[in-house]
Amino acid sequence: MRARDIAVTGMGATTPLGGTAESTWTGLLEGISGVRDVGQEMLWDSGLPVTIAAPMATDPATGLAAVEAKRLDRVQQAAMVAAAEAWADAGSPQVDGTRLAVAIGTGVGGIGTLLREDDTLENRGQRRVSPRAVPMLMANGPAAAVSIRYGAKAGSYTPVSACSSGAEAIALAARLIRSGEADVVIAGGAEAAITPFTVAAFLQTRALSTLTAEPASASRPFASDRDGFVLGEGAGIVVLESAEHATARGATVHAVLRGVGIASDAFHMTAPADDGEGQITAITKALIDADMNAAEVGHVNAHATGTTLGDLAEAKAIRAIFSDTIPVTAPKASLGHLFGAAGAVEAIIAARSVAQGIIPPTRNLHPGNVDPEIGLDLVTEQRHISKQGHGTLPTALSNSFGFGGQNVSLIFSKNQ
């Protein structure tokens, strides 16, 4: 590793495909879908025309003590479970608390608590509102809970940037380490926002898929008949360390975070710029930060939510920087869209990809339904990664693009 490189020493996740990073990865390789009908379970007979979503495969509360789980919103529970896995995977590093930071992004924080307690206020009055409501609904709740658990005193950060929140947290973590403010950062994203209100709101924006007849096939990134994303939930957490710190303690390094890039569209609140300019800038910044050229990137983990405009804009951005033959995969076809957790979970997927030399397949795509305007080499079956460029290591770019024009790109390489 170079001095600027960031070591990925721990990974943890709870997603619609499994309650761990490993089960999530295995499910993705097997082409499993985490999307199902959740009308009775999570949408409370609300009468909504769309009742499909991608809930966590394992209730995160089961991974916590009963008293602790009761004091945490579901999004905080997810973050705590994923962080515990990541910390154990990193070998529970011995680090001075003043050199340990936390950065966990989320799109909306504890919205489940907010909606539930608002109902309590309206139906039962002020005195029945929970005294725990505020810490449970705070957007910084996941980061705060994790920082308290591990004694992180170098700072607790909460990027709130819609779909790119988790990826932005990882980029922030890299900057904290490079600036010398921390040696180790627990970073990632969490979201648990499958509620009648959020489903209704996204339906009103026309961003949600209405292909409910076959839930597992509803999320169709890059398909000609795509009509939106499927709302998901979960958490992805990584332990990041400076190259010096990881080497000094003899840590196992799963992958190396080589470059980060952040840019904004300054264009529209919910639609990407047609020419993909902001996305191109984020990818370019990541390449410059990694001191790499486009030919050295082996494949792209696309943001690709399944919206008509979003997928096309990203495809234009990818084609503008890479050749149209670069392999591209879209995990949201299996996972659904985890919003604030999406970028972090997909960063883990990209890190796993380069570590194991495998590009996971994209569900729900076949030659007959690929949008001809996309013009990319879309991976629909497991594919082995070969070295790119002139003897370089397997390398992947992971994109996360959020409402508000928030663009984040991360570059991971296999550790030598």
Phi, psi and omega in degrees: 000143172282165182300327182278345182291148180248125181277131172265104185253348179214143179220136178214147182202152166224121191218178175295347180261346181172163183272004179221168176296321181294314180292328175295314179298315180298315179298322179294316179296326181278356178074026179284150175252140176262008184269135177204175177281125182239020185306309181288322188282318190235345183249005163055044178049045185282352179079013180289146180289342178243121180234018177262148179197179180235083180284163176301139181292332180235130177298118183297337180298332181290344179267006182233161173295146186303318180295318180295315180301322181295333183270358183241140170293161182303323180294325177288322176301315181298316179297319182294319180294315180293321179294322179298318178295315182296317181296316178295320180297328179281357180087022181046064187301142174277112182217139176301129182304331179284354177247009180245127179238167177230137174220106181231117182271160175205154178277316185226356179070216187276063183292331177300315177296315181303311182292319181295316182287332174294319175299319178299315179300314183290325186264334187233351176098166187300322186290345179265357176291136184294136174292347178269000187302314184298306179296337180280332183264347183302137177298328179274007180302313179300314180296318181296315181299318180292319181297322178293317181300319187254006176066037182278115185245003179274001179132143177235116189242148181223087173295130177239090186223050176053228188291346181260007186304311183295319178292322179295324177298321179292320176297319177298319179300318179299319180292323178297319180290315182295328181283349181088008181282338180210153173264328183225139176226131171270116191224154176158212183208157180214147177205141175211082190230032176274098181221161176303321182296312182294320177299314179298318182295316179289329174298322180292332176277354182062031179261348186265139178292140176249015180276073191269350185298321177233090187309318185295341182254008185287324180275112189229066178304135176071002179279152180293334181255021177296146180220016178137180183263169173250128184291126179235179179212163178151194179208147173226126183229137175237153169257121181248142181222154171295152179302320181296315183293315181297319180293318183298325181263004177068035183289149170284125182254112183288321181198172181238128173276109186269321186211149176228145178217134179230135177209162178233147182287322188051048188231302186205153184289327183234349182249141177283158173298136185303324184272000178069023187302312181296323179291320177300319180296317179298315180296316180298317178299320179296319178296317179296317180298325180277354185055048182232160171253165186301328183293343181274352179271126186275328177198166182243128169269103189281149173296311169026083182274342184102009175273151184299308184287318185297313181296321181291318179297318180294320178300319177298318180295317180296316180294329182292334184253321181250170173286162180284005178259000179292132180295138182229131176237154185227091185296338183295345175296331178261320188274338197076186182256111184273009177052243184300340179266346189302310184296326180286315178298319182285336171295320176297318179298317179296319179295319177297321182301311182287329179293321184258354177071031183229134172263121180289153183280161173260122177292164167063019176239139173210164185308331184280346184237010177285131178297119182297340179285344183292312173063040180232162175274093184273128183276114181248354173223154179312137181223135178280143180270131171257158178300142180256156175067215185256082176075019180278168181277155175307130187222141181228145172256131177243123182258143172219119183234125188244162172309146185091359181076034181269115185240126179226133176232137181235141179241123179244143175231157174292141176285138181293000000 
